[in-house]
Amino acid sequence: MATDGASTFPAADAEGELNPGQNKKVEVDPVSSDIATSKEVKEQEEAERKLKKREKKEAMQTLKTTILVSAIVVAVAGAAFAITKKLREK
């Protein structure tokens, strides 16, 4: 078992570990922080993508509804025109 200076553990703060309420210094693990941040960014991007997809779907649905209503109006107007033309001929 080799004991060189590079493989030793850092000194522990026994007072801070035993009394966490008195420890005012916040210690953040940079790797965990980066993972959590990247996860939050991915979740936010996913939410934005879903929102854009939903908005696009709603826009397409509105367009389809508009076209359908317009077609019905044209059909009714055409039928009314044809009926009045037939009535005039008689």
All heavy atoms as an XYZ file, in Angstrom:
676
protein
N       0.832     -1.159      0.000
C       0.000      0.000      0.000
C       0.883      1.231      0.000
O       1.617      1.477      0.924
C      -0.871     -0.019      1.240
C      -2.216      0.517      0.958
S      -3.247     -0.062      2.154
C      -4.106      0.697      3.031
N       0.798      1.989     -1.070
C       1.607      3.197     -1.184
C       0.858      4.367     -0.579
O      -0.339      4.522     -0.765
C       1.920      3.478     -2.644
N       1.568      5.190      0.151
C       0.956      6.367      0.756
C       1.724      7.595      0.304
O       2.678      8.016      0.931
C       0.967      6.279      2.291
O       2.323      6.093      2.716
C       0.108      5.134      2.786
N       1.311      8.125     -0.823
C       1.938      9.365     -1.271
C       0.966     10.511     -1.010
O      -0.215     10.326     -0.760
C       2.335      9.297     -2.750
C       1.177      8.938     -3.653
O       0.073      8.680     -3.122
O       1.375      8.930     -4.872
N       1.416     11.726     -1.110
C       0.625     12.906     -0.772
C      -0.551     13.126     -1.707
O      -1.545     13.741     -1.323
N      -0.489     12.635     -2.935
C      -1.554     12.900     -3.909
C      -2.790     12.041     -3.667
O      -3.875     12.405     -4.090
C      -1.022     12.654     -5.315
N      -2.641     10.922     -2.988
C      -3.779     10.024     -2.824
C      -4.448     10.141     -1.462
O      -5.289      9.334     -1.130
C      -3.333      8.581     -3.055
O      -2.439      8.200     -2.030
N      -4.139     11.136     -0.683
C      -4.763     11.276      0.631
C      -6.060     12.063      0.508
O      -6.253     12.864     -0.394
C      -3.823     11.998      1.614
O      -3.534     13.295      1.095
C      -2.537     11.226      1.803
N      -6.942     11.790      1.425
C      -8.217     12.497      1.444
C      -8.022     13.902      1.990
O      -7.145     14.141      2.814
C      -9.221     11.755      2.329
C      -9.722     10.488      1.717
C      -9.352      9.253      2.215
C     -10.583     10.541      0.626
C      -9.825      8.097      1.648
C     -11.062      9.382      0.049
C     -10.675      8.151      0.553
N      -8.868     14.836      1.575
C      -8.767     16.179      2.149
C      -9.207     16.163      3.605
O      -9.960     15.291      4.034
C      -9.723     17.019      1.293
C     -10.632     16.045      0.649
C      -9.871     14.758      0.541
N      -8.772     17.137      4.329
C      -9.103     17.220      5.753
C     -10.595     17.458      5.915
O     -11.194     18.208      5.156
C      -8.319     18.340      6.409
N     -11.208     16.819      6.870
C     -12.636     16.942      7.107
C     -12.904     18.035      8.122
O     -12.107     18.265      9.035
C     -13.196     15.625      7.604
N     -14.007     18.694      7.972
C     -14.441     19.710      8.915
C     -15.393     19.030      9.895
O     -16.596     18.940      9.660
C     -15.133     20.860      8.177
C     -15.599     21.955      9.115
O     -15.148     21.997     10.275
O     -16.429     22.776      8.674
N     -14.852     18.519     10.967
C     -15.643     17.748     11.922
C     -16.731     18.603     12.559
O     -17.861     18.139     12.743
C     -14.741     17.161     12.999
N     -16.415     19.838     12.902
C     -17.398     20.717     13.537
C     -18.574     20.987     12.596
O     -19.725     20.952     12.995
C     -16.735     22.042     13.941
C     -17.600     22.940     14.798
C     -17.915     22.339     16.163
O     -17.077     21.610     16.740
O     -19.031     22.593     16.646
N     -18.278     21.233     11.333
C     -19.335     21.484     10.351
C     -20.159     20.246     10.075
O     -21.368     20.329      9.847
N     -19.533     19.078     10.066
C     -20.253     17.836      9.813
C     -21.141     17.446     10.991
O     -22.236     16.913     10.810
C     -19.266     16.697      9.523
C     -18.492     16.842      8.231
C     -19.375     16.746      7.014
O     -20.370     15.993      7.044
O     -19.096     17.437      6.022
N     -20.675     17.697     12.206
C     -21.442     17.314     13.388
C     -22.570     18.311     13.709
O     -23.560     17.944     14.320
C     -20.508     17.173     14.594
C     -19.517     16.016     14.489
C     -18.552     16.056     15.669
C     -20.239     14.682     14.428
N     -22.409     19.550     13.288
C     -23.407     20.590     13.551
C     -23.784     21.276     12.232
O     -23.373     22.405     11.966
C     -22.868     21.629     14.539
C     -22.472     20.996     15.858
O     -23.251     20.255     16.436
N     -21.267     21.265     16.323
N     -24.575     20.635     11.412
C     -24.877     21.210     10.097
C     -25.687     22.503     10.174
O     -25.638     23.320      9.273
C     -25.662     20.108      9.387
C     -26.154     19.209     10.450
C     -25.198     19.336     11.593
N     -26.420     22.723     11.245
C     -27.197     23.954     11.391
C     -26.328     25.172     11.578
O     -26.712     26.287     11.246
N     -25.134     24.984     12.110
C     -24.232     26.105     12.342
C     -23.323     26.357     11.152
O     -22.633     27.367     11.100
C     -23.381     25.836     13.581
C     -24.206     25.767     14.853
C     -23.350     25.390     16.049
O     -22.165     25.116     15.926
N     -23.966     25.379     17.234
N     -23.347     25.466     10.177
C     -22.497     25.614      9.000
C     -23.169     26.600      8.046
O     -24.154     26.292      7.392
C     -22.297     24.254      8.316
C     -21.285     24.321      7.201
O     -20.670     25.358      6.964
N     -21.112     23.216      6.505
N     -22.623     27.810      7.941
C     -23.203     28.852      7.098
C     -22.621     28.833      5.684
O     -23.110     29.526      4.806
C     -22.966     30.238      7.711
C     -23.506     30.384      9.113
C     -25.014     30.261      9.131
C     -25.529     30.470     10.547
N     -26.861     30.019     10.743
N     -21.567     28.069      5.482
C     -20.910     28.007      4.187
C     -21.579     26.917      3.344
O     -21.670     25.771      3.747
C     -19.421     27.680      4.386
C     -18.603     27.740      3.119
C     -17.133     27.554      3.428
C     -16.891     26.136      3.917
N     -15.488     25.805      4.068
N     -22.074     27.301      2.169
C     -22.742     26.348      1.296
C     -21.706     25.705      0.387
O     -20.955     26.385     -0.291
C     -23.829     27.048      0.444
C     -24.474     26.070     -0.499
C     -24.852     27.703      1.332
N     -21.703     24.384      0.404
C     -20.750     23.661     -0.422
C     -21.518     22.990     -1.546
O     -22.472     22.256     -1.323
C     -20.012     22.619      0.430
C     -19.213     23.250      1.554
C     -19.060     22.337      2.756
O     -19.588     21.218      2.740
O     -18.434     22.781      3.714
N     -21.107     23.270     -2.784
C     -21.791     22.735     -3.951
C     -20.827     21.854     -4.721
O     -19.700     22.246     -4.997
C     -22.299     23.877     -4.853
C     -22.956     23.323     -6.093
C     -23.251     24.767     -4.084
N     -21.297     20.673     -5.048
C     -20.511     19.774     -5.873
C     -20.660     20.248     -7.326
O     -21.768     20.234     -7.869
C     -21.030     18.342     -5.719
C     -20.241     17.346     -6.538
O     -19.103     17.663     -6.925
O     -20.777     16.243     -6.791
N     -19.577     20.663     -7.982
C     -19.710     21.223     -9.326
C     -20.226     20.220    -10.357
O     -20.959     20.584    -11.260
C     -18.311     21.704     -9.678
C     -17.396     21.033     -8.728
C     -18.198     20.691     -7.514
N     -19.891     18.956    -10.209
C     -20.348     17.951    -11.169
C     -21.852     17.754    -11.035
O     -22.582     17.764    -12.029
C     -19.592     16.618    -10.961
C     -20.145     15.543    -11.866
C     -18.103     16.805    -11.199
N     -22.341     17.606     -9.816
C     -23.773     17.435     -9.594
C     -24.539     18.674    -10.032
O     -25.631     18.580    -10.596
C     -24.055     17.168     -8.121
O     -23.452     15.974     -7.721
N     -23.965     19.841     -9.776
C     -24.605     21.087    -10.183
C     -24.719     21.160    -11.698
O     -25.756     21.569    -12.232
C     -23.800     22.269     -9.650
O     -24.373     23.478    -10.083
N     -23.661     20.762    -12.415
C     -23.690     20.769    -13.881
C     -24.717     19.779    -14.412
O     -25.442     20.075    -15.366
C     -22.304     20.428    -14.448
C     -21.299     21.539    -14.226
O     -21.722     22.673    -13.931
O     -20.085     21.264    -14.359
N     -24.805     18.616    -13.798
C     -25.781     17.602    -14.227
C     -27.194     18.119    -14.007
O     -28.053     17.994    -14.877
C     -25.545     16.275    -13.485
C     -24.224     15.646    -13.951
C     -26.698     15.314    -13.706
C     -23.800     14.449    -13.137
N     -27.441     18.705    -12.843
C     -28.778     19.228    -12.543
C     -29.128     20.364    -13.493
O     -30.260     20.451    -13.985
C     -28.841     19.711    -11.102
N     -28.174     21.230    -13.786
C     -28.419     22.347    -14.694
C     -28.711     21.849    -16.100
O     -29.648     22.316    -16.743
C     -27.205     23.297    -14.717
O     -26.954     23.750    -13.388
C     -27.466     24.485    -15.610
N     -27.932     20.880    -16.571
C     -28.176     20.359    -17.917
C     -29.514     19.640    -17.983
O     -30.218     19.714    -18.996
C     -27.039     19.434    -18.354
O     -27.020     18.260    -17.569
N     -29.903     18.980    -16.909
C     -31.207     18.305    -16.869
C     -32.328     19.333    -16.927
O     -33.310     19.149    -17.639
C     -31.323     17.462    -15.607
C     -32.578     16.635    -15.548
C     -32.601     15.740    -14.330
C     -33.869     14.908    -14.291
N     -33.934     14.067    -13.096
N     -32.173     20.431    -16.198
C     -33.187     21.490    -16.221
C     -33.283     22.110    -17.606
O     -34.383     22.384    -18.092
C     -32.848     22.572    -15.190
C     -33.045     22.144    -13.756
C     -32.554     23.178    -12.762
O     -32.072     24.257    -13.194
O     -32.658     22.928    -11.556
N     -32.156     22.317    -18.254
C     -32.144     22.891    -19.598
C     -32.833     21.947    -20.574
O     -33.642     22.379    -21.408
C     -30.698     23.204    -20.048
C     -30.642     23.540    -21.520
C     -30.117     24.337    -19.224
N     -32.549     20.656    -20.471
C     -33.196     19.677    -21.351
C     -34.706     19.653    -21.130
O     -35.482     19.592    -22.081
C     -32.613     18.282    -21.112
C     -31.232     18.094    -21.680
C     -30.725     16.695    -21.400
C     -29.289     16.525    -21.878
N     -28.763     15.186    -21.569
N     -35.131     19.706    -19.868
C     -36.563     19.704    -19.562
C     -37.230     20.960    -20.114
O     -38.337     20.895    -20.656
C     -36.787     19.604    -18.055
C     -36.464     18.244    -17.480
C     -36.549     18.203    -15.961
O     -36.712     19.279    -15.337
O     -36.442     17.101    -15.403
N     -36.545     22.095    -19.999
C     -37.095     23.344    -20.513
C     -37.200     23.307    -22.036
O     -38.205     23.730    -22.607
C     -36.229     24.520    -20.075
C     -36.796     25.872    -20.461
C     -35.948     27.010    -19.956
O     -34.813     26.807    -19.529
N     -36.478     28.205    -20.015
N     -36.171     22.781    -22.703
C     -36.201     22.662    -24.161
C     -37.324     21.715    -24.601
O     -38.010     21.972    -25.586
C     -34.860     22.164    -24.690
C     -33.754     23.190    -24.606
C     -32.397     22.631    -24.993
O     -32.281     21.406    -25.202
O     -31.452     23.428    -25.082
N     -37.508     20.632    -23.869
C     -38.565     19.679    -24.184
C     -39.939     20.338    -24.022
O     -40.826     20.153    -24.853
C     -38.463     18.449    -23.274
C     -39.494     17.387    -23.526
C     -39.305     16.663    -24.833
O     -38.200     16.698    -25.399
O     -40.289     16.066    -25.300
N     -40.109     21.119    -22.965
C     -41.375     21.819    -22.740
C     -41.634     22.832    -23.857
O     -42.764     22.943    -24.346
C     -41.362     22.511    -21.385
N     -40.598     23.552    -24.274
C     -40.750     24.518    -25.362
C     -41.097     23.813    -26.672
O     -41.929     24.292    -27.438
C     -39.472     25.341    -25.534
C     -39.227     26.328    -24.411
C     -37.885     27.039    -24.525
O     -37.149     26.774    -25.495
O     -37.590     27.860    -23.648
N     -40.472     22.670    -26.918
C     -40.738     21.918    -28.143
C     -42.194     21.430    -28.157
O     -42.889     21.515    -29.174
C     -39.778     20.734    -28.256
C     -39.872     19.981    -29.577
C     -38.925     18.800    -29.626
N     -39.212     17.793    -28.623
C     -40.196     16.889    -28.706
N     -40.994     16.870    -29.729
N     -40.372     15.995    -27.751
N     -42.660     20.928    -27.006
C     -44.047     20.470    -26.919
C     -45.020     21.627    -27.109
O     -46.053     21.475    -27.750
C     -44.301     19.788    -25.571
C     -43.695     18.410    -25.468
C     -44.027     17.757    -24.157
C     -43.420     16.371    -24.069
N     -43.747     15.713    -22.798
N     -44.688     22.796    -26.556
C     -45.546     23.965    -26.699
C     -45.634     24.395    -28.163
O     -46.724     24.677    -28.673
C     -45.023     25.118    -25.842
C     -45.816     26.417    -25.905
C     -47.224     26.200    -25.371
C     -45.105     27.499    -25.118
N     -44.497     24.417    -28.849
C     -44.489     24.779    -30.268
C     -45.283     23.770    -31.090
O     -46.018     24.143    -32.005
C     -43.061     24.871    -30.797
C     -42.322     26.094    -30.312
C     -40.925     26.163    -30.871
C     -40.184     27.375    -30.339
N     -38.819     27.447    -30.846
N     -45.144     22.491    -30.755
C     -45.871     21.451    -31.470
C     -47.371     21.615    -31.251
O     -48.167     21.496    -32.191
C     -45.403     20.077    -30.987
C     -45.967     18.919    -31.759
C     -45.383     17.600    -31.273
C     -45.913     16.424    -32.051
N     -45.367     15.157    -31.576
N     -47.766     21.900    -30.023
C     -49.180     22.097    -29.708
C     -49.717     23.330    -30.429
O     -50.823     23.313    -30.980
C     -49.377     22.255    -28.206
C     -50.844     22.310    -27.821
C     -51.107     22.427    -26.324
N     -50.114     21.844    -25.477
C     -49.581     22.459    -24.415
N     -49.965     23.671    -24.088
N     -48.688     21.867    -23.661
N     -48.936     24.428    -30.455
C     -49.371     25.641    -31.143
C     -49.524     25.386    -32.638
O     -50.476     25.869    -33.258
C     -48.378     26.774    -30.901
C     -48.430     27.336    -29.492
C     -47.355     28.373    -29.237
O     -46.454     28.545    -30.095
O     -47.404     29.010    -28.174
N     -48.605     24.626    -33.211
C     -48.687     24.307    -34.635
C     -49.928     23.461    -34.907
O     -50.642     23.681    -35.887
C     -47.429     23.562    -35.069
C     -47.365     23.264    -36.538
C     -46.067     22.576    -36.909
C     -46.032     22.239    -38.383
N     -44.810     21.544    -38.757
N     -50.195     22.500    -34.029
C     -51.365     21.648    -34.191
C     -52.639     22.472    -34.087
O     -53.586     22.280    -34.863
C     -51.345     20.546    -33.128
C     -52.436     19.524    -33.285
C     -52.295     18.417    -32.257
C     -53.374     17.368    -32.420
N     -53.259     16.317    -31.414
N     -52.681     23.409    -33.130
C     -53.846     24.269    -32.971
C     -54.036     25.157    -34.197
O     -55.166     25.377    -34.633
C     -53.708     25.114    -31.705
C     -53.884     24.330    -30.423
C     -53.626     25.155    -29.179
O     -53.315     26.360    -29.307
O     -53.737     24.594    -28.081
N     -52.947     25.660    -34.757
C     -53.030     26.499    -35.945
C     -53.574     25.694    -37.128
O     -54.420     26.182    -37.888
C     -51.666     27.079    -36.280
N     -53.101     24.467    -37.279
C     -53.601     23.612    -38.360
C     -55.080     23.305    -38.157
O     -55.854     23.300    -39.114
C     -52.798     22.310    -38.434
C     -51.377     22.481    -38.927
S     -51.308     23.093    -40.606
C     -51.975     21.705    -41.480
N     -55.487     23.056    -36.921
C     -56.885     22.765    -36.632
C     -57.748     23.982    -36.952
O     -58.835     23.841    -37.517
C     -57.048     22.353    -35.160
C     -58.437     21.886    -34.824
C     -58.822     20.611    -35.563
O     -57.981     19.767    -35.841
N     -60.088     20.483    -35.888
N     -57.276     25.171    -36.619
C     -58.014     26.392    -36.924
C     -58.148     26.578    -38.429
O     -59.224     26.940    -38.925
C     -57.287     27.609    -36.311
O     -57.151     27.392    -34.908
C     -58.053     28.893    -36.555
N     -57.074     26.310    -39.157
C     -57.109     26.423    -40.616
C     -58.097     25.434    -41.221
O     -58.898     25.788    -42.096
C     -55.711     26.207    -41.198
C     -55.590     26.324    -42.713
C     -55.937     27.728    -43.170
C     -54.184     25.956    -43.150
N     -58.065     24.200    -40.741
C     -59.001     23.188    -41.237
C     -60.448     23.600    -40.964
O     -61.314     23.463    -41.834
C     -58.731     21.832    -40.577
C     -57.477     21.152    -41.044
C     -57.284     19.847    -40.284
C     -55.993     19.164    -40.632
N     -55.794     17.933    -39.845
N     -60.710     24.106    -39.780
C     -62.054     24.533    -39.418
C     -62.507     25.685    -40.309
O     -63.644     25.702    -40.789
C     -62.101     24.958    -37.939
O     -61.647     23.871    -37.135
C     -63.497     25.359    -37.519
N     -61.614     26.632    -40.555
C     -61.949     27.773    -41.404
C     -62.279     27.328    -42.818
O     -63.262     27.783    -43.410
C     -60.775     28.777    -41.422
O     -60.480     29.161    -40.083
C     -61.099     29.994    -42.246
N     -61.485     26.429    -43.356
C     -61.731     25.929    -44.713
C     -63.053     25.171    -44.773
O     -63.836     25.340    -45.708
C     -60.554     25.052    -45.180
C     -59.321     25.922    -45.403
C     -60.912     24.285    -46.446
C     -58.050     25.151    -45.667
N     -63.322     24.360    -43.778
C     -64.567     23.580    -43.750
C     -65.782     24.505    -43.667
O     -66.754     24.326    -44.398
C     -64.545     22.615    -42.566
C     -65.722     21.659    -42.447
C     -65.790     20.752    -43.668
C     -65.606     20.830    -41.189
N     -65.734     25.499    -42.799
C     -66.852     26.436    -42.666
C     -67.036     27.213    -43.965
O     -68.166     27.413    -44.429
C     -66.621     27.390    -41.461
C     -67.616     28.540    -41.469
C     -66.718     26.613    -40.157
N     -65.952     27.634    -44.585
C     -66.039     28.357    -45.858
C     -66.677     27.475    -46.932
O     -67.509     27.950    -47.718
C     -64.654     28.805    -46.322
O     -64.093     29.700    -45.396
N     -66.299     26.213    -46.979
C     -66.872     25.297    -47.971
C     -68.370     25.124    -47.740
O     -69.157     25.095    -48.699
C     -66.168     23.953    -47.901
N     -68.793     25.032    -46.502
C     -70.224     24.894    -46.188
C     -70.979     26.147    -46.605
O     -72.062     26.061    -47.192
C     -70.422     24.572    -44.691
C     -69.893     23.173    -44.391
C     -71.882     24.702    -44.290
C     -69.842     22.821    -42.921
N     -70.413     27.309    -46.319
C     -71.061     28.571    -46.702
C     -71.202     28.651    -48.217
O     -72.259     29.031    -48.736
C     -70.278     29.781    -46.141
C     -70.763     31.087    -46.763
C     -70.408     29.837    -44.629
N     -70.164     28.293    -48.968
C     -70.216     28.312    -50.429
C     -71.255     27.317    -50.931
O     -72.019     27.612    -51.872
C     -68.818     28.025    -51.029
C     -68.904     27.756    -52.519
C     -67.883     29.185    -50.742
N     -71.334     26.136    -50.339
C     -72.309     25.125    -50.754
C     -73.734     25.610    -50.506
O     -74.617     25.448    -51.361
C     -72.055     23.816    -50.017
N     -73.969     26.216    -49.366
C     -75.310     26.728    -49.049
C     -75.668     27.871    -49.999
O     -76.794     27.932    -50.508
C     -75.396     27.166    -47.566
C     -76.669     27.947    -47.292
C     -75.290     25.959    -46.657
N     -74.723     28.759    -50.259
C     -74.984     29.866    -51.181
C     -75.262     29.333    -52.586
O     -76.163     29.822    -53.280
C     -73.798     30.823    -51.189
N     -74.504     28.345    -53.019
C     -74.729     27.738    -54.336
C     -76.084     27.063    -54.412
O     -76.799     27.179    -55.428
N     -76.474     26.373    -53.373
C     -77.782     25.710    -53.345
C     -78.894     26.743    -53.376
O     -79.893     26.577    -54.098
C     -77.897     24.829    -52.111
N     -78.742     27.818    -52.619
C     -79.752     28.881    -52.611
C     -79.861     29.516    -53.989
O     -80.966     29.789    -54.490
C     -79.403     29.922    -51.557
N     -78.724     29.746    -54.639
C     -78.718     30.334    -55.979
C     -79.407     29.399    -56.967
O     -80.212     29.847    -57.806
C     -77.274     30.624    -56.408
C     -77.167     31.274    -57.744
C     -77.523     32.603    -57.922
C     -76.720     30.560    -58.845
C     -77.430     33.201    -59.156
C     -76.619     31.151    -60.092
C     -76.977     32.483    -60.255
N     -79.119     28.094    -56.888
C     -79.724     27.118    -57.800
C     -81.227     27.026    -57.576
O     -82.005     26.939    -58.549
C     -79.080     25.753    -57.602
N     -81.663     27.073    -56.334
C     -83.097     26.998    -56.027
C     -83.816     28.233    -56.567
O     -84.888     28.118    -57.186
C     -83.323     26.833    -54.512
C     -82.842     25.440    -54.072
C     -84.785     27.048    -54.137
C     -82.831     25.237    -52.592
N     -83.261     29.401    -56.365
C     -83.911     30.626    -56.871
C     -83.938     30.640    -58.389
O     -84.902     31.114    -58.988
C     -83.193     31.896    -56.360
O     -81.817     31.858    -56.732
C     -83.341     32.046    -54.857
N     -82.903     30.098    -59.026
C     -82.886     30.028    -60.501
C     -83.980     29.086    -60.992
O     -84.676     29.398    -61.970
C     -81.502     29.558    -60.962
C     -81.332     29.603    -62.452
C     -79.906     29.241    -62.822
C     -79.746     29.293    -64.320
N     -78.405     28.918    -64.754
N     -84.156     27.941    -60.335
C     -85.197     26.993    -60.707
C     -86.587     27.598    -60.519
O     -87.493     27.383    -61.327
C     -85.088     25.701    -59.880
C     -83.926     24.835    -60.237
C     -84.200     24.098    -61.514
C     -83.060     23.126    -61.783
N     -83.257     22.385    -63.003
N     -86.757     28.341    -59.428
C     -88.054     28.958    -59.166
C     -88.380     30.033    -60.203
O     -89.544     30.229    -60.574
C     -88.092     29.539    -57.762
C     -88.126     28.523    -56.620
C     -88.048     29.244    -55.276
C     -89.378     27.662    -56.690
N     -87.371     30.753    -60.687
C     -87.589     31.784    -61.705
C     -87.975     31.178    -63.036
O     -88.719     31.759    -63.813
C     -86.329     32.617    -61.872
C     -86.122     33.590    -60.764
C     -84.934     34.468    -61.053
N     -84.613     35.256    -59.865
C     -83.523     35.960    -59.715
N     -82.612     35.953    -60.685
N     -83.313     36.639    -58.642
N     -87.411     30.009    -63.342
C     -87.699     29.355    -64.628
C     -89.147     28.900    -64.699
O     -89.728     28.832    -65.765
C     -86.761     28.167    -64.838
C     -85.333     28.550    -65.100
C     -84.413     27.358    -65.234
O     -84.887     26.197    -65.126
O     -83.211     27.569    -65.442
N     -89.748     28.573    -63.618
C     -91.130     28.059    -63.606
C     -92.132     29.138    -63.700
O     -92.290     30.175    -63.764
C     -91.387     27.240    -62.364
C     -90.674     25.926    -62.423
C     -91.066     25.098    -61.225
C     -90.391     23.750    -61.347
N     -90.789     22.848    -60.308
